Amino acid sequence: MAGVSHPHATGTAALGKVVDTRLRVYGIAGLRIADASFLPVAIGGHPQATLYGLAEQAAAMILQDMWINLGSLYEARRWYRLLREVCC
């Protein structure tokens, strides 16, 4: 019996039109996209590893923005640990 494939949705939130390069949604403050919806084309295999990498990058971007806003290394590290628990 052969395996059954199913598509993974991508490209529903165009990068540059719906979100910027830091994954922030235009027009909605505080909202970011960290899933496959902003990828322009479908991934050739299972997207899990790619999306884990994207989640890491999104977490780093959020922390960079928080670092600018918080100005505290302690707070940035604390938030990084919390984000890692949630996303990974």
Steps between C-alpha positions, in 0.01 A plus 500: 500500500639836398512801730253777451628852458315812590590860422625744761356848454754764403487839337179625660669806655739639238832625632522869414126541449353366825811474719832681503845339513481482881174300474282786631152521351436836337235707673477290819738600777654215696402219260758284323470197278730209579358218289506380140244754381762752390712251305462573127506136383428160651793317654610186318470279806353508845519860626574422866876568500462812286229637728710429810774712344251774417369492858856543631550799270166649604592460867834673435323788322253539785785504750693757297196726499446440871866573568457838338184563703603342830867589504568226751700187434332326792151567364599395147643170626192435710271557202724287279465207741123544507481512119717189468267311731201595289638451150732204547 
